[in-house]
Amino acid sequence: MLKKLPRYASVFVLSGFLTLMGSNFAVYGYDPDQLAQLKTTKQCPDCDLSRADLQDQDLTGANLQGANLTNVILVFTRLSQANLQGAYLAGVNAYGVNLQGANLTGVNLYVANLVRGELQGANLTQAFLGGSNLFEAQLQNANLTQARLPFANLSFAQLQGANLTGSDLRAANLFHANVTGANQQDMNLTGAHLQQALGLITP
């Protein structure tokens, strides 16, 4: 005959069950329902998608305004014309991401991997990209007005026709970057590495 569990044992089992039920959030960080919503509707403003794997997803025109995208995988993800205004993207792996024409106003891209990213015509006004890797990134005609890029790697980046007015490029690496035709008014280049930069207007 089965013995009845003592009360304290029942509480322990219930506690373990609840812990297990909540483990998805602890391990993955994101809300699975919100991730499914994004993939189905491309609408997920203010969602928590931290640590989600969105590699190679087609999210063209998606609304992710104010979303938490910390440490998300965006390798080769298509986000052209997407609305990411005010989103938090610190630590994302966005190698080869397509953000052409995207609204990235005020986003946080601290130490993001944007190597070979396509950001032509993107709006990065007042965005924070401190320590980000933008090696060979395509930023032609992008709006980087008052963007902060201290210690960012922009070597071999293509910035032709970009608006760099008031941008903070202190200690940034602009080796062989191309800024031909860019608006370079009031840029802060203190300590920046400018060797072989193309089109740079120096005082």
Residue pairs with C-beta under 8 A, 6 or more apart in sequence:
5 13
24 32
25 31
28 51
28 52
29 48
29 50
29 51
29 52
29 70
29 71
30 48
30 49
30 50
30 51
30 52
31 47
31 48
31 49
34 44
34 47
34 48
34 49
35 49
35 52
37 43
37 44
37 47
38 44
38 47
38 49
38 59
38 62
38 64
39 57
42 59
42 60
42 61
42 62
42 63
43 62
43 63
44 62
44 63
44 64
44 67
45 63
45 64
45 65
45 66
45 67
45 83
46 65
46 66
46 67
47 64
47 67
47 68
48 67
48 68
49 64
49 67
49 68
49 69
49 72
50 68
50 69
50 70
50 71
50 72
51 70
51 71
51 72
52 69
52 72
52 73
53 72
53 73
54 72
54 73
54 74
54 77
55 73
55 74
55 75
55 76
55 77
56 75
56 76
56 77
57 77
57 78
58 78
59 77
59 78
59 79
59 82
60 78
60 79
60 80
60 81
60 82
61 80
61 81
61 82
62 79
62 82
62 83
63 82
63 83
64 82
64 83
64 84
64 87
65 83
65 84
65 85
65 86
65 87
66 85
66 86
66 87
67 84
67 87
67 88
68 87
68 88
69 84
69 87
69 88
69 89
69 92
70 88
70 89
70 90
70 91
70 92
71 90
71 91
71 92
71 93
72 89
72 92
72 93
73 92
73 93
74 92
74 93
74 94
74 97
75 93
75 94
75 95
75 96
75 97
76 95
76 96
76 97
76 98
77 94
77 97
77 98
78 98
79 97
79 98
79 99
79 102
80 98
80 99
80 100
80 101
80 102
80 118
81 100
81 101
81 102
82 99
82 102
82 103
83 102
83 103
84 99
84 102
84 103
84 104
84 107
85 103
85 104
85 105
85 106
85 107
86 105
86 106
86 107
87 104
87 107
87 108
88 107
88 108
89 107
89 108
89 109
89 112
90 108
90 109
90 110
90 111
90 112
91 110
91 111
91 112
92 109
92 112
92 113
93 112
93 113
94 112
94 113
94 114
94 117
95 113
95 114
95 115
95 116
95 117
96 115
96 116
96 117
96 118
97 114
97 117
97 118
98 117
98 118
99 117
99 118
99 119
99 122
100 118
100 119
100 120
100 121
100 122
101 120
101 121
101 122
102 119
102 122
102 123
103 122
103 123
104 119
104 122
104 123
104 124
104 127
105 123
105 124
105 125
105 126
105 127
106 125
106 126
106 127
107 124
107 127
107 128
108 127
108 128
109 127
109 128
109 129
109 132
110 128
110 129
110 130
110 131
110 132
111 130
111 131
111 132
111 133
112 129
112 132
112 133
113 132
113 133
114 129
114 132
114 133
114 134
114 137
115 133
115 134
115 135
115 136
115 137
116 135
116 136
116 137
116 138
117 134
117 137
117 138
118 137
118 138
119 137
119 138
119 139
119 142
120 138
120 139
120 140
120 141
120 142
121 140
121 141
121 142
122 139
122 142
122 143
123 142
123 143
124 142
124 143
124 144
124 147
125 143
125 144
125 145
125 146
125 147
126 145
126 146
126 147
126 148
127 144
127 147
127 148
128 147
128 148
129 147
129 148
129 149
129 152
130 148
130 149
130 150
130 151
130 152
131 150
131 151
131 152
132 149
132 152
132 153
133 152
133 153
134 152
134 153
134 154
134 157
135 153
135 154
135 155
135 156
135 157
136 155
136 156
136 157
136 158
137 154
137 157
137 158
138 157
138 158
139 157
139 158
139 159
139 162
140 158
140 159
140 160
140 161
140 162
141 160
141 161
141 162
142 159
142 162
142 163
143 162
143 163
144 159
144 162
144 163
144 164
144 167
145 163
145 164
145 165
145 166
145 167
146 165
146 166
146 167
146 168
147 164
147 167
147 168
148 167
148 168
149 167
149 168
149 169
149 172
150 168
150 169
150 170
150 171
150 172
151 170
151 171
151 172
152 169
152 172
152 173
153 172
153 173
154 169
154 172
154 173
154 174
154 177
155 173
155 174
155 175
155 176
155 177
156 175
156 176
156 177
157 174
157 177
157 178
158 177
158 178
159 177
159 178
159 179
159 182
160 178
160 179
160 180
160 181
160 182
160 199
161 180
161 181
161 182
162 179
162 182
162 183
163 182
163 183
164 179
164 182
164 183
164 184
164 185
164 187
165 183
165 184
165 185
165 186
165 187
166 185
166 186
166 187
167 187
167 188
168 188
169 187
169 188
169 189
169 192
170 188
170 189
170 190
170 191
170 192
171 190
171 191
171 192
171 193
172 189
172 192
172 193
173 192
173 193
174 189
174 192
174 193
174 194
174 197
174 200
175 193
175 194
175 195
175 196
175 197
176 195
176 196
176 197
176 198
177 197
177 198
178 197
178 198
178 199
179 197
179 198
179 199
179 200
180 198
180 199
181 199
182 199
184 200
184 201
194 200
194 202
